[in-house]
């Protein structure tokens, strides 16, 4: 399961490059001007599309920053084994088998922490901190229902990708550490949900300007946090049925 590169979804990345820059050559030229210390040559970008992003942290986050996209939005989940070898992948992460490659870099950004997700990495590569919002289920958890989170982004994002991560922490007793349990990616007509458990769900987008997903509100009293690299506002609809939207199951 050890990987030296993180495979990207070539179709998504090529489409992002075309819509934002027009060509790889134009991307490379802009990258050299905007972030000269992170910029790469044309041949490197083509190699990444074919063979994946290399182990250096600056390559992965630097490339995603020039595309203005969350790194998990452009992963080729089939190639990294999310669907076919998730158990081995998760076990390797939990026991610290990965000492090199892109997995440690991703964990630095998204791993459990008291300030989740990592602002210093976001600021370093994206020139901004994460956008966050919190809400609780204090008066709702005993009913064992689902809540629907509706996220609208502040910037127009036609022909691009947007991503929202979600985590929780217990309120009784009060915890400091946020525990992320998945993310939702939307763009190009599809909404895709990736859960920490290995669950995957997808569906066609109903409202292109609104990212929506369910999460379970039962089990225990917790505080939720959602986060994105792009400014957003959110609303919560409660309760909702399990039908109609992708969701994180109990």
BAVEX-33877 format. One record per residue: x, y, z of N, C-alpha, C in turn; residue in one letter. Coordinates in nm, 3 decimals, decimal comma, padded with zeros to 5 digits. Each point is the difference from the previous one (the first is absolute). Layout:
N
[[X; Y; Z]; [X; Y; Z]; [X; Y; Z]; A]
...
END
This chain:
250
[[00,081; -00,121; 00,000]; [-00,081; 00,121; 00,000]; [00,085; 00,127; 00,000]; X]
[[00,131; -00,010; 00,021]; [00,085; 00,119; 00,001]; [00,001; 00,063; -00,139]; X]
[[-00,020; 00,129; -00,006]; [-00,005; 00,071; -00,125]; [00,093; 00,120; 00,005]; X]
[[00,074; 00,022; -00,107]; [00,088; 00,115; -00,007]; [-00,066; 00,120; -00,065]; X]
[[-00,115; -00,023; -00,059]; [-00,073; 00,108; -00,067]; [-00,148; -00,012; 00,031]; X]
[[-00,067; 00,111; -00,011]; [-00,145; 00,002; 00,018]; [-00,064; 00,016; -00,138]; X]
[[-00,071; -00,102; -00,043]; [-00,061; 00,004; -00,132]; [-00,115; 00,100; -00,005]; X]
[[-00,005; 00,076; -00,107]; [-00,105; 00,099; -00,019]; [-00,100; -00,048; -00,105]; X]
[[-00,122; 00,051; 00,011]; [-00,101; -00,023; -00,102]; [00,036; 00,085; -00,121]; X]
[[00,053; -00,062; -00,101]; [00,051; 00,074; -00,116]; [-00,109; 00,082; -00,068]; X]
[[-00,121; -00,055; -00,008]; [-00,109; 00,072; -00,064]; [-00,034; 00,128; 00,074]; X]
[[-00,013; -00,010; 00,133]; [-00,031; 00,119; 00,080]; [00,110; 00,104; -00,011]; X]
[[00,126; -00,045; 00,014]; [00,111; 00,095; 00,000]; [00,014; 00,068; -00,136]; X]
[[-00,013; -00,077; -00,106]; [00,010; 00,058; -00,134]; [-00,111; 00,102; -00,023]; X]
[[-00,118; -00,031; 00,049]; [-00,111; 00,094; -00,016]; [00,023; 00,128; 00,080]; X]
[[00,055; -00,014; 00,121]; [00,032; 00,117; 00,081]; [00,105; 00,088; -00,068]; X]
[[00,102; -00,065; -00,055]; [00,106; 00,075; -00,068]; [-00,058; 00,075; -00,120]; X]
[[-00,083; -00,067; -00,078]; [-00,059; 00,063; -00,119]; [-00,089; 00,118; 00,037]; X]
[[-00,082; -00,016; 00,104]; [-00,095; 00,106; 00,035]; [00,068; 00,118; 00,067]; X]
[[00,107; -00,026; 00,076]; [00,065; 00,108; 00,075]; [00,112; 00,067; -00,079]; X]
[[00,073; -00,079; -00,080]; [00,119; 00,053; -00,068]; [-00,006; -00,012; -00,153]; X]
[[-00,072; -00,100; -00,048]; [-00,005; -00,022; -00,145]; [00,095; -00,105; -00,048]; X]
[[00,114; -00,019; 00,070]; [00,099; -00,100; -00,040]; [00,099; -00,020; 00,114]; X]
[[00,074; -00,110; -00,008]; [00,106; -00,026; 00,098]; [00,109; 00,106; -00,010]; X]
[[00,032; 00,043; -00,122]; [00,102; 00,103; -00,018]; [-00,038; 00,129; 00,073]; X]
[[-00,126; 00,039; -00,010]; [-00,045; 00,122; 00,067]; [00,001; -00,017; 00,152]; X]
[[-00,036; -00,120; 00,047]; [00,006; -00,028; 00,144]; [00,142; 00,016; 00,050]; X]
[[00,095; -00,061; -00,069]; [00,140; 00,005; 00,042]; [00,051; 00,145; 00,002]; X]
[[-00,039; 00,078; -00,100]; [00,043; 00,139; -00,007]; [-00,056; 00,080; 00,118]; X]
[[-00,130; -00,017; 00,029]; [-00,060; 00,072; 00,113]; [00,060; -00,046; 00,133]; X]
[[00,024; -00,128; 00,012]; [00,056; -00,056; 00,123]; [00,138; 00,061; 00,028]; X]
[[00,080; 00,014; -00,103]; [00,134; 00,056; 00,015]; [-00,004; 00,145; 00,048]; X]
[[-00,104; 00,071; -00,038]; [-00,015; 00,140; 00,041]; [-00,058; 00,010; 00,140]; X]
[[-00,107; -00,075; 00,026]; [-00,071; 00,011; 00,127]; [00,074; -00,065; 00,117]; X]
[[00,057; -00,119; -00,022]; [00,067; -00,075; 00,108]; [00,129; -00,062; -00,054]; X]
[[00,100; 00,081; -00,027]; [00,121; -00,049; -00,064]; [00,074; -00,110; 00,076]; X]
[[-00,009; 00,000; 00,133]; [00,072; -00,102; 00,077]; [-00,066; -00,138; -00,008]; X]
[[-00,127; -00,005; -00,038]; [-00,073; -00,126; -00,010]; [-00,018; -00,045; -00,144]; X]
[[00,023; 00,088; -00,096]; [-00,033; -00,027; -00,140]; [00,080; -00,117; -00,056]; X]
[[-00,059; -00,067; -00,097]; [00,064; -00,114; -00,067]; [-00,006; 00,023; -00,151]; X]
[[00,080; -00,077; -00,072]; [00,003; 00,012; -00,145]; [-00,114; -00,079; -00,063]; X]
[[-00,023; 00,028; -00,126]; [-00,108; -00,062; -00,077]; [00,009; -00,153; 00,003]; X]
[[00,120; -00,053; -00,019]; [00,018; -00,145; -00,004]; [-00,040; -00,064; 00,133]; X]
[[00,026; 00,071; 00,111]; [-00,034; -00,054; 00,131]; [-00,151; -00,013; 00,016]; X]
[[-00,074; 00,102; -00,046]; [-00,145; -00,004; 00,013]; [-00,059; -00,115; -00,081]; X]
[[00,050; -00,020; -00,121]; [-00,049; -00,112; -00,082]; [00,034; -00,134; 00,066]; X]
[[00,115; -00,007; 00,063]; [00,038; -00,123; 00,068]; [-00,092; -00,026; 00,119]; X]
[[-00,035; 00,108; 00,071]; [-00,092; -00,016; 00,112]; [-00,135; -00,052; -00,046]; X]
[[-00,049; 00,050; -00,112]; [-00,129; -00,045; -00,052]; [00,002; -00,149; -00,031]; X]
[[00,115; -00,048; -00,043]; [00,012; -00,140; -00,039]; [00,037; -00,091; 00,116]; X]
[[00,092; 00,046; 00,086]; [00,057; -00,087; 00,102]; [-00,033; 00,041; 00,143]; X]
[[-00,064; 00,115; 00,019]; [-00,035; 00,046; 00,134]; [00,095; 00,106; 00,052]; X]
[[-00,046; 00,067; 00,107]; [00,081; 00,107; 00,063]; [00,106; -00,065; 00,088]; X]
[[00,125; 00,047; -00,005]; [00,107; -00,060; 00,080]; [-00,012; 00,030; 00,149]; X]
[[00,098; -00,049; 00,074]; [-00,010; -00,002; 00,146]; [00,012; 00,136; 00,065]; X]
[[00,063; 00,097; -00,064]; [00,022; 00,128; 00,065]; [-00,132; 00,070; 00,033]; X]
[[-00,010; 00,047; 00,121]; [-00,118; 00,073; 00,045]; [-00,029; 00,121; -00,089]; X]
[[00,106; 00,071; -00,038]; [-00,017; 00,119; -00,082]; [-00,056; -00,029; -00,137]; X]
[[00,027; -00,117; -00,053]; [-00,054; -00,034; -00,131]; [-00,151; -00,017; 00,007]; X]
[[-00,047; -00,077; 00,098]; [-00,142; -00,029; 00,012]; [-00,081; 00,126; 00,031]; X]
[[00,034; 00,067; 00,108]; [-00,077; 00,117; 00,040]; [00,027; 00,120; -00,092]; X]
[[00,122; 00,008; -00,051]; [00,030; 00,108; -00,092]; [-00,080; -00,009; -00,129]; X]
[[-00,008; -00,120; -00,055]; [-00,076; -00,021; -00,123]; [-00,149; 00,026; 00,023]; X]
[[-00,053; -00,050; 00,113]; [-00,142; 00,021; 00,029]; [-00,031; 00,146; 00,024]; X]
[[00,095; 00,074; 00,057]; [-00,025; 00,142; 00,025]; [-00,008; 00,078; -00,129]; X]
[[00,083; -00,034; -00,100]; [-00,006; 00,073; -00,127]; [-00,131; -00,032; -00,073]; X]
[[-00,054; -00,120; 00,024]; [-00,130; -00,036; -00,056]; [-00,116; 00,048; 00,087]; X]
[[00,031; 00,046; 00,122]; [-00,100; 00,043; 00,097]; [-00,101; -00,111; 00,028]; X]
[[00,053; -00,116; 00,036]; [-00,085; -00,116; 00,023]; [00,051; -00,077; 00,121]; X]
[[-00,091; -00,056; 00,078]; [00,036; -00,084; 00,114]; [00,068; -00,127; -00,052]; X]
[[00,115; -00,040; 00,057]; [00,069; -00,118; -00,050]; [-00,084; -00,126; -00,008]; X]
[[-00,091; -00,024; 00,098]; [-00,078; -00,123; -00,004]; [-00,102; 00,001; -00,113]; X]
[[-00,023; 00,117; -00,062]; [-00,096; 00,009; -00,110]; [00,050; -00,061; -00,129]; X]
[[00,132; -00,012; -00,014]; [00,056; -00,046; -00,128]; [00,073; -00,133; 00,012]; X]
[[-00,017; -00,070; 00,111]; [00,060; -00,132; 00,016]; [-00,068; -00,101; -00,091]; X]
[[00,079; -00,090; -00,057]; [-00,054; -00,115; -00,073]; [-00,021; -00,110; 00,103]; X]
[[-00,120; -00,008; 00,055]; [-00,027; -00,092; 00,110]; [00,009; -00,147; -00,042]; X]
[[-00,025; -00,026; -00,127]; [00,012; -00,136; -00,050]; [00,145; -00,047; 00,007]; X]
[[00,091; 00,086; -00,045]; [00,141; -00,038; -00,006]; [00,066; -00,010; 00,137]; X]
[[-00,043; 00,083; 00,097]; [00,064; -00,008; 00,131]; [-00,057; -00,114; 00,085]; X]
[[-00,103; -00,068; -00,049]; [-00,055; -00,115; 00,071]; [-00,110; 00,030; 00,099]; X]
[[-00,061; 00,117; -00,010]; [-00,107; 00,035; 00,093]; [-00,117; -00,096; -00,011]; X]
[[-00,031; -00,043; -00,119]; [-00,115; -00,089; -00,022]; [00,035; -00,148; 00,018]; X]
[[00,117; -00,039; -00,047]; [00,034; -00,143; -00,002]; [00,084; -00,046; 00,119]; X]
[[00,076; 00,093; 00,062]; [00,093; -00,040; 00,106]; [-00,008; 00,096; 00,118]; X]
[[-00,120; 00,045; 00,031]; [-00,012; 00,102; 00,103]; [00,047; -00,051; 00,135]; X]
[[-00,028; -00,123; 00,032]; [00,039; -00,052; 00,131]; [00,151; 00,006; 00,018]; X]
[[00,075; -00,045; -00,102]; [00,146; 00,005; 00,010]; [00,051; 00,143; 00,007]; X]
[[-00,062; 00,089; -00,077]; [00,041; 00,140; -00,001]; [-00,023; 00,063; 00,137]; X]
[[-00,116; -00,023; 00,059]; [-00,032; 00,058; 00,129]; [00,090; -00,056; 00,110]; X]
[[00,025; -00,130; -00,004]; [00,086; -00,062; 00,100]; [00,142; 00,055; -00,008]; X]
[[00,049; 00,017; -00,124]; [00,134; 00,053; -00,019]; [00,013; 00,141; 00,057]; X]
[[-00,103; 00,080; -00,017]; [00,001; 00,136; 00,055]; [-00,003; -00,004; 00,152]; X]
[[-00,085; -00,086; 00,057]; [-00,017; -00,002; 00,145]; [00,124; -00,047; 00,073]; X]
[[00,075; -00,095; -00,058]; [00,120; -00,050; 00,069]; [00,125; 00,075; -00,042]; X]
[[-00,017; 00,105; -00,084]; [00,113; 00,082; -00,037]; [00,093; -00,063; -00,100]; X]
[[-00,053; -00,090; -00,084]; [00,086; -00,067; -00,097]; [00,056; 00,098; -00,101]; X]
[[-00,076; 00,102; -00,035]; [00,048; 00,098; -00,098]; [00,096; 00,098; 00,068]; X]
[[00,124; -00,004; -00,041]; [00,097; 00,099; 00,048]; [00,041; 00,094; -00,111]; X]
[[-00,025; -00,039; -00,123]; [00,025; 00,085; -00,115]; [-00,123; -00,001; -00,089]; X]
[[00,001; 00,083; -00,103]; [-00,112; 00,004; -00,092]; [-00,101; 00,105; 00,039]; X]
[[-00,111; 00,008; -00,071]; [-00,097; 00,109; 00,020]; [-00,089; -00,017; 00,121]; X]
[[-00,013; -00,123; 00,055]; [-00,091; -00,022; 00,111]; [00,036; 00,087; 00,122]; X]
[[00,127; 00,004; 00,044]; [00,032; 00,089; 00,113]; [-00,031; 00,145; -00,028]; X]
[[00,022; 00,045; -00,123]; [-00,031; 00,138; -00,036]; [-00,149; 00,028; 00,014]; X]
[[-00,083; -00,095; -00,043]; [-00,145; 00,017; 00,013]; [-00,042; 00,001; 00,147]; X]
[[00,062; -00,087; 00,081]; [-00,036; -00,006; 00,140]; [00,039; 00,129; 00,073]; X]
[[00,107; 00,065; -00,044]; [00,038; 00,128; 00,060]; [-00,110; 00,104; -00,021]; X]
[[-00,067; -00,009; -00,111]; [-00,107; 00,095; -00,032]; [-00,132; -00,039; 00,064]; X]
[[-00,034; -00,128; -00,005]; [-00,135; -00,042; 00,037]; [-00,008; -00,086; 00,126]; X]
[[00,114; -00,039; 00,058]; [-00,002; -00,092; 00,113]; [-00,066; 00,059; 00,124]; X]
[[-00,048; -00,085; 00,093]; [-00,065; 00,047; 00,122]; [00,091; 00,096; 00,078]; X]
[[-00,059; 00,109; 00,050]; [00,076; 00,096; 00,079]; [-00,097; 00,094; 00,069]; X]
[[00,052; 00,081; 00,091]; [-00,085; 00,093; 00,074]; [-00,041; 00,120; -00,083]; X]
[[00,074; 00,027; -00,110]; [-00,034; 00,115; -00,084]; [-00,038; -00,041; -00,142]; X]
[[-00,035; -00,125; -00,018]; [-00,028; -00,060; -00,131]; [-00,088; 00,090; -00,087]; X]
[[00,031; 00,000; -00,134]; [00,122; -00,050; -00,065]; [00,114; 00,101; 00,010]; X]
[[00,117; -00,035; -00,054]; [00,121; 00,079; 00,023]; [-00,003; 00,136; -00,069]; X]
[[00,002; 00,105; 00,081]; [00,005; 00,134; -00,057]; [00,138; 00,035; -00,054]; X]
[[00,105; -00,046; 00,067]; [00,133; 00,044; -00,044]; [00,033; -00,052; -00,139]; X]
[[-00,045; -00,121; -00,032]; [00,022; -00,052; -00,135]; [-00,087; 00,074; -00,101]; X]
[[-00,123; 00,028; 00,037]; [-00,089; 00,073; -00,090]; [00,056; 00,138; -00,031]; X]
[[00,047; 00,068; 00,104]; [00,055; 00,134; -00,020]; [00,129; -00,006; -00,082]; X]
[[00,082; -00,099; 00,028]; [00,128; -00,013; -00,071]; [-00,021; -00,019; -00,150]; X]
[[-00,096; -00,084; -00,037]; [-00,015; -00,034; -00,142]; [-00,118; 00,069; -00,068]; X]
[[-00,107; 00,028; 00,074]; [-00,118; 00,061; -00,061]; [-00,017; 00,147; 00,037]; X]
[[00,090; 00,050; 00,084]; [-00,001; 00,141; 00,041]; [-00,128; 00,039; 00,075]; X]
[[-00,062; -00,095; 00,067]; [-00,119; 00,028; 00,081]; [-00,021; -00,115; 00,098]; X]
[[-00,064; 00,027; 00,113]; [-00,034; -00,109; 00,091]; [-00,125; -00,074; -00,048]; X]
[[-00,032; -00,109; 00,067]; [-00,122; -00,072; -00,030]; [-00,122; 00,082; 00,043]; X]
[[-00,109; -00,019; -00,072]; [-00,128; 00,055; 00,040]; [-00,073; -00,109; 00,077]; X]
[[-00,057; 00,037; 00,116]; [-00,060; -00,099; 00,090]; [-00,136; 00,046; 00,050]; X]
[[-00,080; -00,098; 00,041]; [-00,128; 00,029; 00,067]; [-00,029; -00,115; 00,095]; X]
[[-00,059; 00,031; 00,116]; [-00,033; -00,103; 00,099]; [-00,148; 00,002; 00,035]; X]
[[-00,050; -00,115; 00,040]; [-00,136; -00,012; 00,051]; [-00,007; -00,125; 00,087]; X]
[[-00,100; -00,008; 00,087]; [-00,012; -00,109; 00,095]; [-00,131; -00,077; -00,018]; X]
[[-00,004; -00,118; 00,062]; [-00,124; -00,079; -00,001]; [-00,055; -00,017; 00,141]; X]
[[00,035; 00,092; 00,092]; [-00,030; -00,016; 00,142]; [-00,146; -00,034; 00,028]; X]
[[-00,092; 00,063; -00,071]; [-00,142; -00,022; 00,025]; [-00,063; -00,099; -00,098]; X]
[[00,082; -00,063; -00,081]; [-00,054; -00,080; -00,108]; [00,049; -00,145; -00,002]; X]
[[00,111; -00,029; 00,068]; [00,066; -00,128; -00,022]; [-00,082; -00,120; 00,044]; X]
[[-00,083; 00,015; 00,100]; [-00,076; -00,114; 00,050]; [-00,107; -00,047; -00,098]; X]
[[-00,036; 00,082; -00,096]; [-00,104; -00,039; -00,095]; [00,053; -00,095; -00,107]; X]
[[00,132; -00,005; -00,019]; [00,059; -00,093; -00,095]; [-00,033; 00,030; -00,145]; X]
[[-00,012; 00,127; -00,035]; [-00,034; 00,041; -00,136]; [00,123; 00,052; -00,075]; X]
[[-00,022; 00,035; -00,127]; [00,106; 00,057; -00,083]; [-00,025; 00,148; -00,024]; X]
[[00,109; 00,075; -00,012]; [-00,008; 00,140; -00,037]; [00,058; 00,019; -00,139]; X]
[[-00,056; 00,095; -00,075]; [00,048; 00,030; -00,135]; [00,076; 00,132; 00,003]; X]
[[00,126; -00,005; -00,038]; [00,086; 00,119; -00,002]; [-00,001; 00,055; -00,143]; X]
[[-00,033; 00,128; -00,011]; [-00,005; 00,066; -00,130]; [00,107; 00,109; -00,004]; X]
[[00,092; -00,012; -00,094]; [00,112; 00,093; -00,008]; [-00,006; 00,077; -00,131]; X]
[[00,006; 00,131; 00,011]; [00,010; 00,085; -00,119]; [00,132; 00,076; 00,008]; X]
[[00,071; 00,006; -00,111]; [00,132; 00,062; -00,004]; [-00,010; 00,146; -00,043]; X]
[[00,092; 00,081; 00,052]; [-00,006; 00,144; -00,022]; [00,044; 00,040; -00,140]; X]
[[00,083; -00,083; -00,064]; [00,048; 00,030; -00,134]; [-00,067; -00,092; -00,102]; X]
[[-00,018; 00,051; -00,119]; [-00,053; -00,083; -00,109]; [00,100; -00,111; -00,030]; X]
[[-00,047; -00,121; -00,013]; [00,094; -00,111; -00,021]; [-00,044; -00,091; -00,115]; X]
[[-00,059; 00,059; -00,101]; [-00,038; -00,075; -00,119]; [00,125; -00,061; -00,063]; X]
[[-00,011; -00,122; -00,044]; [00,111; -00,072; -00,064]; [00,121; -00,010; 00,091]; X]
[[-00,026; -00,028; 00,128]; [00,107; -00,023; 00,096]; [-00,048; -00,103; 00,102]; X]
[[00,077; -00,020; 00,106]; [-00,034; -00,096; 00,104]; [-00,001; 00,070; 00,135]; X]
[[-00,092; -00,040; 00,086]; [-00,004; 00,049; 00,136]; [-00,008; -00,118; 00,096]; X]
[[00,055; 00,020; 00,119]; [00,007; -00,110; 00,097]; [-00,031; 00,051; 00,139]; X]
[[-00,074; -00,079; 00,078]; [-00,029; 00,028; 00,140]; [00,039; -00,121; 00,084]; X]
[[00,078; 00,023; 00,105]; [00,039; -00,105; 00,095]; [-00,086; 00,013; 00,125]; X]
[[-00,017; -00,111; 00,072]; [-00,080; 00,002; 00,122]; [00,069; -00,078; 00,111]; X]
[[-00,013; 00,050; 00,123]; [00,058; -00,067; 00,117]; [-00,095; 00,019; 00,118]; X]
[[00,032; -00,067; 00,111]; [-00,079; 00,016; 00,122]; [00,093; -00,009; 00,121]; X]
[[-00,049; 00,045; 00,115]; [00,065; -00,025; 00,128]; [-00,107; -00,005; 00,107]; X]
[[00,021; -00,082; 00,101]; [-00,100; -00,017; 00,106]; [-00,010; 00,127; 00,085]; X]
[[-00,120; 00,026; 00,047]; [-00,021; 00,116; 00,087]; [-00,017; -00,039; 00,146]; X]
[[-00,030; -00,128; 00,028]; [-00,013; -00,048; 00,138]; [00,064; -00,139; 00,010]; X]
[[00,123; -00,008; 00,055]; [00,085; 00,111; 00,046]; [00,057; 00,077; -00,119]; X]
[[00,037; 00,124; 00,023]; [00,049; 00,087; -00,106]; [00,134; -00,049; -00,052]; X]
[[00,011; -00,013; -00,133]; [00,125; -00,038; -00,064]; [00,063; 00,121; -00,069]; X]
[[00,130; -00,007; -00,020]; [00,070; 00,103; -00,075]; [00,024; -00,042; -00,144]; X]
[[00,019; -00,129; -00,023]; [00,037; -00,048; -00,133]; [-00,120; -00,020; -00,091]; X]
[[00,009; 00,057; -00,119]; [-00,100; -00,026; -00,104]; [00,033; -00,130; -00,071]; X]
[[-00,102; -00,081; -00,025]; [00,017; -00,130; -00,065]; [-00,068; 00,004; -00,137]; X]
[[00,077; 00,020; -00,106]; [-00,059; 00,004; -00,134]; [-00,052; -00,137; -00,042]; X]
[[-00,115; -00,001; -00,069]; [-00,052; -00,128; -00,044]; [-00,043; -00,003; -00,147]; X]
[[00,041; 00,101; -00,076]; [-00,026; -00,010; -00,143]; [-00,004; 00,135; -00,069]; X]
[[-00,024; -00,005; -00,131]; [-00,010; 00,122; -00,079]; [-00,093; -00,024; -00,119]; X]
[[-00,050; 00,110; -00,053]; [-00,091; -00,004; -00,114]; [00,056; 00,091; -00,108]; X]
[[00,010; -00,053; -00,121]; [00,051; 00,075; -00,115]; [-00,113; 00,019; -00,100]; X]
[[-00,012; 00,120; -00,052]; [-00,103; 00,025; -00,100]; [00,057; 00,078; -00,118]; X]
[[-00,041; -00,040; -00,120]; [00,041; 00,069; -00,120]; [-00,026; -00,086; -00,122]; X]
[[-00,013; 00,065; -00,116]; [-00,022; -00,069; -00,127]; [-00,121; -00,091; 00,005]; X]
[[-00,103; 00,047; 00,073]; [-00,128; -00,071; 00,001]; [-00,013; -00,112; 00,100]; X]
[[00,103; -00,024; 00,084]; [-00,007; -00,111; 00,095]; [00,035; 00,046; 00,141]; X]
[[-00,066; -00,062; 00,098]; [00,034; 00,015; 00,140]; [00,052; -00,134; 00,049]; X]
[[00,121; -00,002; 00,058]; [00,063; -00,124; 00,045]; [00,039; 00,011; 00,146]; X]
[[-00,038; -00,102; 00,078]; [00,027; -00,002; 00,143]; [00,099; -00,111; 00,032]; X]
[[00,105; 00,034; 00,076]; [00,102; -00,096; 00,041]; [00,005; -00,001; 00,152]; X]
[[-00,031; -00,115; 00,062]; [-00,006; -00,010; 00,145]; [00,126; -00,063; 00,055]; X]
[[00,035; 00,037; 00,122]; [00,116; -00,056; 00,068]; [-00,013; -00,150; 00,016]; X]
[[-00,122; -00,050; -00,002]; [-00,025; -00,144; 00,011]; [00,028; -00,076; -00,129]; X]
[[00,018; 00,073; -00,111]; [00,019; -00,063; -00,129]; [-00,126; 00,003; -00,086]; X]
[[-00,108; 00,051; 00,055]; [-00,125; 00,012; -00,077]; [00,017; 00,105; -00,110]; X]
[[-00,061; -00,027; -00,114]; [00,001; 00,094; -00,112]; [-00,141; 00,008; -00,057]; X]
[[-00,046; 00,123; -00,023]; [-00,131; 00,023; -00,061]; [00,013; 00,112; -00,102]; X]
[[-00,080; -00,007; -00,104]; [-00,001; 00,108; -00,098]; [-00,138; 00,012; -00,063]; X]
[[-00,030; 00,118; -00,050]; [-00,126; 00,023; -00,068]; [00,011; 00,124; -00,087]; X]
[[-00,090; 00,011; -00,095]; [-00,003; 00,118; -00,086]; [-00,043; 00,121; 00,082]; X]
[[00,054; 00,115; -00,035]; [-00,028; 00,124; 00,072]; [-00,140; 00,051; -00,035]; X]
[[-00,079; 00,035; 00,104]; [-00,131; 00,059; -00,021]; [00,009; 00,151; -00,020]; X]
[[00,075; 00,065; 00,087]; [00,017; 00,145; -00,005]; [00,149; 00,032; -00,012]; X]
[[00,045; 00,043; -00,115]; [00,144; 00,021; -00,025]; [00,067; 00,097; 00,096]; X]
[[-00,074; 00,094; 00,056]; [00,061; 00,100; 00,088]; [-00,013; -00,035; 00,148]; X]
[[-00,040; -00,125; 00,030]; [-00,022; -00,041; 00,138]; [00,057; -00,141; 00,021]; X]
[[00,090; -00,014; 00,097]; [00,055; -00,131; 00,037]; [-00,077; -00,049; 00,121]; X]
[[-00,059; -00,120; -00,008]; [-00,086; -00,050; 00,107]; [00,039; -00,143; 00,038]; X]
[[-00,002; -00,027; 00,130]; [00,025; -00,137; 00,046]; [-00,059; -00,019; 00,139]; X]
[[-00,032; -00,125; 00,030]; [-00,055; -00,036; 00,131]; [00,111; -00,041; 00,096]; X]
[[-00,027; 00,015; 00,129]; [00,082; -00,065; 00,102]; [-00,090; -00,042; 00,115]; X]
[[00,038; -00,108; 00,066]; [-00,081; -00,053; 00,110]; [00,011; 00,091; 00,122]; X]
[[-00,114; 00,026; 00,066]; [-00,002; 00,090; 00,114]; [-00,020; -00,074; 00,132]; X]
[[-00,003; -00,132; -00,002]; [-00,022; -00,076; 00,123]; [00,127; -00,053; 00,060]; X]
[[-00,016; -00,094; 00,093]; [00,115; -00,067; 00,059]; [00,047; 00,063; 00,130]; X]
[[00,037; 00,127; -00,005]; [00,050; 00,072; 00,118]; [-00,002; 00,149; -00,029]; X]
[[00,016; 00,079; 00,106]; [00,006; 00,145; -00,016]; [00,138; 00,039; -00,052]; X]
[[00,004; 00,064; -00,116]; [00,127; 00,039; -00,061]; [-00,012; 00,140; -00,061]; X]
[[00,115; 00,056; -00,031]; [00,010; 00,123; -00,076]; [00,057; -00,037; -00,136]; X]
[[-00,058; 00,051; -00,107]; [00,047; -00,024; -00,135]; [00,075; 00,121; -00,052]; X]
[[00,097; -00,026; -00,086]; [00,067; 00,108; -00,073]; [00,007; -00,038; -00,147]; X]
[[-00,037; 00,093; -00,087]; [00,023; -00,018; -00,143]; [00,104; 00,103; -00,043]; X]
[[00,079; -00,036; -00,100]; [00,111; 00,085; -00,042]; [00,020; -00,011; -00,150]; X]
[[00,043; 00,109; -00,059]; [00,030; 00,004; -00,143]; [00,111; 00,101; -00,026]; X]
[[00,073; -00,020; -00,107]; [00,103; 00,096; -00,041]; [-00,063; 00,119; -00,072]; X]
[[-00,131; -00,003; -00,019]; [-00,070; 00,109; -00,068]; [-00,110; 00,054; 00,091]; X]
[[-00,015; 00,133; 00,001]; [-00,099; 00,062; 00,086]; [-00,141; -00,051; -00,027]; X]
[[-00,077; -00,022; 00,106]; [-00,134; -00,056; -00,016]; [-00,092; 00,049; 00,111]; X]
[[-00,129; -00,023; -00,022]; [-00,101; 00,013; 00,102]; [-00,079; -00,130; 00,003]; X]
[[-00,060; -00,030; 00,113]; [-00,071; -00,127; 00,009]; [-00,131; 00,017; 00,077]; X]
[[-00,091; -00,092; -00,027]; [-00,123; -00,013; 00,078]; [-00,019; -00,146; 00,033]; X]
[[-00,080; -00,027; 00,100]; [-00,025; -00,137; 00,044]; [-00,149; -00,029; -00,001]; X]
[[-00,038; -00,109; -00,066]; [-00,140; -00,044; -00,001]; [-00,011; -00,126; 00,084]; X]
[[-00,094; -00,002; 00,096]; [-00,012; -00,113; 00,091]; [-00,147; -00,019; 00,040]; X]
[[-00,047; -00,124; 00,003]; [00,065; -00,123; -00,046]; [-00,025; -00,023; -00,149]; X]
[[00,077; -00,092; -00,058]; [-00,022; -00,038; -00,139]; [00,007; -00,152; -00,011]; X]
[[-00,058; -00,054; -00,107]; [00,004; -00,143; -00,022]; [00,135; -00,040; -00,059]; X]
[[00,024; -00,128; -00,008]; [00,125; -00,050; -00,057]; [-00,002; 00,003; -00,152]; X]
[[-00,113; 00,030; -00,058]; [-00,012; -00,001; -00,145]; [00,023; 00,139; -00,057]; X]
[[00,054; 00,003; -00,120]; [00,008; 00,126; -00,073]; [00,135; 00,068; -00,002]; X]
[[00,089; -00,031; 00,096]; [00,130; 00,067; 00,005]; [00,108; -00,098; 00,047]; X]
[[00,122; 00,020; -00,045]; [00,111; -00,079; 00,053]; [00,016; 00,035; 00,147]; X]
[[00,051; -00,096; 00,080]; [00,008; 00,027; 00,142]; [00,094; -00,091; 00,075]; X]
[[00,046; 00,047; 00,115]; [00,083; -00,079; 00,091]; [-00,091; -00,078; 00,091]; X]
[[00,013; -00,132; -00,005]; [-00,091; -00,089; 00,071]; [00,048; -00,026; 00,143]; X]
[[-00,091; -00,049; 00,082]; [00,033; -00,036; 00,138]; [00,070; -00,135; 00,001]; X]
END
